[in-house]
């Protein structure tokens, strides 16, 4: 197998203030292959977005990457000097943020923002960049792109603006797109279009996509693989069908049980009792243990490490055969 | 757009009419103008004749309309103390004040924006802390004190700059300028700093606060995620967004710079409108006071109009709200 586009190993991100240091991402490892869509799912505060920001090098002080490494097609990028990582951003990694209404600079025509981005990364003349910008706008599904290119952001609807944001993210043909909740701020009817667009673009250009969301429906529909995050760690990662149909980690089970279905059985949706712990009060052992229905003594003292289990990798003591036997 | 400018212009005329009422009422409430013009031994008949000649017996409304129509043509009557048309006196003094105010505002804008941007981007640098300290001085020390301190240091102790006056001026048509001679430029330095320092610190603090705000926005984060250069992000994207509120304040401040140049002009004996006004107050020269009031209001109103138009140049969102009036 060739080198994965993105390879993250034991990533740790810390936020320090005067009193204490909070670890938002704690030992995350994941790979994304060329053309693959990896979904990253979890509750708010699970560290999904921070992981995405760490990959593209946009963790602002007081936050910092305190451990692990990030490789883009084999090249280590987490320790690059600012000017070098700047050249990677936009050129080799494109990013799409949550709110298209505030992602575009209100004072510049969208065409100018596209041309500026392309000319920063690619050796293009003004005219060539503009031509490419029109083609890109057409590709992301903006009608009459030769006219709309001279529009200002406020003249576009939310869905259209997110298309412009996507065009901006892919304009330099990046190898990886990080989409941080790209549909959360949009109408339900527009969400499906945007997701389909991201998926199509990833397929057409062979781009790897890291799709951060808390929408399990979006994950099931779009992704090849999915990583379930909890309290800054990956609880379970694996092919999307397996994780959705046969989740192993009790937290993943809870999440999948909370997806409403249109099929006949009208049982109540399953709730996971309690809430995710704050970063300042993560319990010892497994972070999920206070909410877990299958908790046993070892969970309260020893943190489970991710271990392969079939096609999935899961961090749970339940699947450590030696222990289960001794606990039984 | 044209409709917007027209609407604003009509509002501006409304404001000017109100100011006209205030200016006009000064004549009626600040004593009898005839008494100011004649000597003690003028006969009652002569006084009545002058009163009639000046139209002071006409109904108030007639008098006001006459005053306002004349004022609209820059005819403000005759000064009591100089026995010259007020319009001529003002025209003679206007260039001095405008040159001083423009110079002070430019100084304030250029340095205010530069220092503001610097202290927003390098908040913890030593230089930014020095600027903060200076800005505190600029905000808290009264103008006249700064002027006197400058005079003491540069004119009295060091003897580098003249302590008063405008230096040598060059006449171009009716306009006199001090910008073309060395002594004129030297004379301009201290009054401009004195007048502009407060505005500069104000703009600096405003730019700093706005810039920090803008740098936190999503579109700046997205601009960084697009890999734009730091330079393009700071000066292309952030600064332009910062300038929208700065334009408002700077525009209004230009008006107050003209209005409050009175103090600076007095300290430096600068032969501008402010000094003329102070002399007029001392001599109860009401036509000059009224005309000064109208002139300053006109400048304020004009600047406001220009600022409104400038907004639409900077911010495209306003263009569409203006073309579709709510």
Interface residues (C-beta under 8 A of the other chain):
Chain A: X56 X58 X86 X87 X88 X89 X90 X91 X94 X95 X97 X99 X102 X103 X104 X105 X106 X107 X108 X109 X116 X117 X120 X121 X152 X154 X155 X165 X168 X169 X172
Chain B: X217 X218 X219 X221 X222 X223 X224 X225 X226 X227 X228 X229 X230 X232 X236 X237 X240 X241 X314 X315 X316 X317 X320
